[in-house]
Amino acid sequence: MSNPARQAAETSISQVVIAGATGFLGTALVTELERNGMTVRRLRRHSAGDARDIVWHPERDELDLAALEDVDAIVNLAGEPIAQRWTSEKKTAIRDSRIQATSLLSKTICRLQRRPRLFLSGSAIGIYGDRGDEELDEDSSPGRGFLAKTAIAWEGSAEAATSASTRVLALRTGVVLNPEGGALARMLLPYKLGLGGRIGSGKQWMSWIGREDWVRAVLFLLRSSTLRGPVNLVAPGPVPNAGFTKTLARVLGRPTLGVVPAFLVDLLFGEMGRETLLGSQRIHPRRLMEAGFQFAHPTLESALRAELS
């Protein structure tokens, strides 16, 4: 039987503010939170006519303090997409969109009379850098590279909101699988045409999670009573890129005839390709599993079949 005090703590979140609520992850999260009886208020740069929306402008450091009073939790998913060639301007936009938004939220939280109990702020497994076959968890050191440096600063901006009243969790998200967006959406057409194949050597590890489990994990964290700090949002079964390729082809019932050479990735995508497509991260969701979270789809094949059904 569960501890009544803990059970009460796990069911006390009723009003959640979300930054990035209209994105690939945010839309799915909003649906699930509302399905679970929570009131969701969206941070938007332009009002959409919903009285619950909160207008903000991170680039101008503007956010109505009063609008965040009496909120139970804030989930920050704001950030410029990274999946295109990184020019110097693009890298600045990626970094600034994350740091400015997170810093503004942290600063605002610290000024509230009644602070939220939880601040769940986005991060990424890019913080670990390219680590080959090394097995990584939340206690592993940060790596090198643009994404690692960005994630370190990103998490530091969120950590500034930590207090006796507010617990901060960094959502270190891996490759999220769903046909509506992200990496899987870009893969589907070539794979359906029979042109899918490994990238580079295919030995680089991919740490992934189905969007359904990502949403369930965030809901689990919102209901948690003690967790704080970084949490790896990845499934417990990372796979090499070659294994991912074979599994996706099998699920789609298509051959895998293509190979994307490393030199071509470098030529087409530059630094972005080297870090995200050729980089290797073998990551375990240790803290999530120790807290008792159970994945609906812990294996790649089951996750792909569920997300593509």
C-alpha positions in Angstrom: 0.0 0.0 0.0 1.3 3.5 -0.9 2.2 6.0 1.8 -0.8 8.3 2.2 1.4 11.4 2.7 3.3 10.7 -0.5 0.1 9.9 -2.4 -1.3 13.3 -1.4 1.9 15.0 -2.5 1.7 13.2 -5.8 -1.9 14.4 -6.6 -1.7 18.1 -5.5 -0.7 19.7 -8.8 -3.8 21.4 -10.4 -2.5 24.5 -12.3 0.4 24.3 -14.7 2.0 27.0 -16.9 3.7 25.8 -20.0 6.2 27.6 -22.2 6.5 26.0 -25.6 3.0 24.6 -25.4 2.3 24.7 -29.1 5.4 22.7 -30.1 5.9 19.0 -31.0 6.1 18.0 -27.3 4.1 20.8 -25.8 0.9 20.0 -27.6 0.9 16.4 -26.6 1.7 17.4 -23.0 -1.1 19.9 -22.8 -3.6 17.3 -24.0 -2.5 14.7 -21.3 -2.4 17.2 -18.5 -5.9 18.4 -19.3 -7.1 14.8 -19.6 -5.8 14.3 -16.0 -7.8 17.2 -14.7 -5.1 19.9 -14.6 -5.7 23.5 -15.7 -3.0 24.5 -18.3 -2.0 28.1 -19.0 0.1 28.7 -22.1 2.9 31.3 -22.3 2.6 32.9 -25.7 4.3 35.8 -27.5 0.8 36.8 -28.9 -2.5 36.2 -27.2 -4.7 33.7 -28.9 -7.9 34.9 -27.3 -7.9 32.3 -24.5 -8.2 34.2 -21.2 -5.8 31.7 -19.6 -3.0 32.5 -22.0 -0.1 34.6 -20.6 1.7 36.9 -23.0 5.5 37.1 -22.6 8.5 38.4 -24.5 11.7 36.7 -23.3 13.9 38.6 -25.8 12.7 41.8 -24.1 12.7 40.3 -20.6 8.9 40.9 -20.3 6.6 38.6 -18.3 3.7 39.6 -16.0 4.6 38.7 -12.5 1.0 38.6 -11.3 0.1 36.0 -13.9 2.3 33.4 -12.3 1.0 33.8 -8.7 -0.7 30.8 -7.3 0.6 28.5 -10.1 1.6 25.0 -8.9 4.1 24.1 -11.5 5.9 25.6 -14.6 7.1 23.5 -17.5 9.6 25.2 -19.8 9.9 23.7 -23.3 10.8 26.9 -25.1 13.6 26.9 -27.6 14.6 27.3 -31.2 14.7 24.0 -33.2 18.2 22.7 -33.8 17.7 20.4 -36.8 19.2 22.5 -39.6 22.7 23.5 -40.5 24.2 25.7 -37.8 25.4 29.1 -39.0 26.7 31.5 -36.4 23.3 33.3 -36.5 21.5 29.9 -36.0 23.7 29.0 -33.0 23.1 32.3 -31.4 19.3 31.8 -31.9 19.5 28.3 -30.4 21.4 29.4 -27.4 19.6 32.7 -26.7 16.1 31.3 -27.2 16.8 28.8 -24.4 18.8 31.0 -22.0 16.7 34.1 -22.3 13.4 32.2 -21.7 14.7 30.1 -18.8 16.5 33.1 -17.1 13.3 35.2 -17.3 11.2 32.3 -15.8 13.8 31.7 -13.0 14.0 35.4 -12.2 10.2 35.7 -12.1 9.8 32.7 -9.9 12.2 34.2 -7.4 10.1 37.3 -7.2 6.8 35.6 -6.6 5.1 35.8 -3.2 3.8 32.2 -3.7 6.3 30.3 -5.7 5.5 27.2 -7.7 6.4 23.9 -6.1 8.0 22.6 -9.3 9.9 24.1 -12.2 10.5 21.5 -14.9 12.9 23.0 -17.4 13.9 21.6 -20.8 17.4 20.3 -21.4 18.9 17.7 -23.7 21.1 14.7 -23.7 23.4 16.8 -25.8 24.9 17.9 -22.5 26.9 14.6 -22.4 28.6 15.3 -25.8 29.9 12.5 -28.1 30.9 9.7 -25.7 31.3 6.6 -27.8 30.4 3.4 -26.0 30.6 4.9 -22.5 27.5 4.2 -20.4 26.0 7.4 -19.1 23.5 8.4 -16.4 22.7 11.6 -14.6 25.9 11.5 -12.5 28.1 11.5 -15.6 30.1 14.6 -16.4 29.1 17.0 -19.2 30.8 16.6 -22.5 32.2 18.9 -25.1 30.7 20.7 -28.1 28.1 23.4 -28.8 25.1 21.4 -27.5 26.9 20.5 -24.3 27.9 24.1 -23.6 24.4 25.3 -24.4 22.8 22.7 -22.2 25.1 23.5 -19.3 24.1 27.2 -19.4 20.5 26.2 -20.0 20.4 24.1 -16.9 22.3 26.7 -14.9 19.6 29.3 -15.8 16.9 27.0 -14.5 18.8 26.1 -11.3 18.7 29.8 -10.3 15.0 29.3 -9.4 15.8 26.6 -6.7 14.6 27.5 -3.2 13.0 25.8 -0.2 9.7 26.4 -2.0 10.6 25.4 -5.5 12.2 22.2 -6.8 13.9 22.4 -10.2 14.2 19.4 -12.6 16.1 19.5 -15.8 14.4 17.4 -18.5 17.4 15.9 -20.4 15.4 14.7 -23.4 16.7 12.2 -26.0 15.4 11.5 -29.5 11.6 11.6 -29.2 9.8 9.3 -31.6 6.5 10.2 -33.1 5.5 10.7 -36.8 4.1 14.2 -36.1 7.6 15.7 -35.7 11.2 15.4 -34.7 13.7 12.9 -36.1 11.2 10.2 -36.9 9.0 12.4 -39.1 12.0 13.3 -41.2 13.0 9.6 -41.6 9.7 8.2 -42.7 9.6 9.2 -46.4 13.0 7.8 -47.3 12.4 4.7 -45.3 9.0 4.1 -46.9 10.7 4.5 -50.3 13.2 1.8 -49.3 16.0 4.3 -49.1 16.6 4.2 -45.4 19.9 3.2 -44.0 22.5 3.6 -41.4 24.3 6.9 -40.9 28.1 6.8 -41.0 29.5 3.7 -39.3 26.1 3.0 -37.7 28.0 2.3 -34.4 27.0 5.5 -32.7 24.5 5.0 -29.9 21.0 6.5 -30.1 19.1 7.3 -26.9 15.5 7.6 -27.7 12.0 7.7 -26.1 8.5 7.4 -27.6 6.5 10.6 -27.3 3.8 8.7 -25.3 6.4 7.7 -22.7 7.9 11.2 -22.7 4.5 12.7 -21.9 3.9 10.1 -19.2 7.3 10.7 -17.7 6.7 14.4 -17.4 3.3 13.8 -15.8 5.1 11.4 -13.4 7.6 14.1 -12.5 4.9 16.6 -11.9 3.4 14.3 -9.4 6.7 13.4 -7.7 7.3 14.5 -4.2 11.0 14.5 -3.9 12.9 14.4 -7.2 15.1 17.4 -8.2 18.0 18.0 -10.5 18.6 16.4 -13.9 16.5 13.5 -15.2 17.2 11.6 -18.4 14.1 11.3 -20.4 15.2 8.3 -22.5 14.0 4.7 -22.7 16.1 2.0 -21.0 17.2 0.5 -24.3 19.5 2.7 -26.3 20.6 1.2 -29.7 23.3 1.7 -32.2 22.2 3.6 -35.3 22.5 0.5 -37.4 20.2 -1.3 -35.0 17.7 1.6 -35.1 17.8 1.4 -38.9 17.0 -2.3 -39.1 14.3 -2.0 -36.5 12.5 0.9 -38.2 12.7 -0.8 -41.6 11.3 -4.0 -40.1 8.4 -2.1 -38.5 7.6 -0.4 -41.8 8.1 -3.6 -43.8 10.7 -2.0 -46.1 14.3 -2.8 -47.1 17.3 -0.8 -45.9 19.3 -0.1 -49.0 20.8 3.3 -48.2 23.9 4.4 -46.4 24.7 8.0 -45.6 28.5 8.3 -45.4 29.9 10.4 -42.6 31.7 12.7 -45.1 28.3 13.5 -46.7 26.7 14.2 -43.3 29.6 16.6 -42.6 29.3 18.2 -46.0 25.5 18.7 -45.9 25.0 19.5 -42.2 28.4 20.5 -40.8 28.7 20.8 -37.0 25.0 20.0 -36.5 25.4 16.7 -38.3 28.6 15.8 -36.5 27.0 16.4 -33.1 23.5 15.1 -33.6 23.7 12.4 -36.4 27.3 11.1 -35.9 27.6 11.7 -32.1 27.2 8.7 -29.8 25.3 8.8 -26.5 24.5 5.6 -24.6 22.3 6.9 -21.8 20.4 5.2 -19.0 17.3 6.8 -17.3 18.5 5.8 -13.9 16.8 8.4 -11.8 13.4 8.0 -13.5 13.5 4.2 -13.0 14.7 4.4 -9.4 11.8 6.7 -8.7 9.4 3.9 -9.9 8.5 5.1 -13.4 7.4 2.2 -15.7 7.8 2.6 -19.4 4.8 1.6 -21.6 7.2 0.9 -24.4 10.7 0.1 -23.2 12.0 -1.5 -26.4 12.5 0.3 -29.7 10.3 -2.0 -31.7 7.4 -1.7 -29.3 7.7 2.1 -29.2 7.9 2.4 -33.0 4.9 0.2 -33.5 2.9 2.1 -30.9 3.9 5.6 -32.2 3.3 4.6 -35.9 0.0 2.8 -35.3 
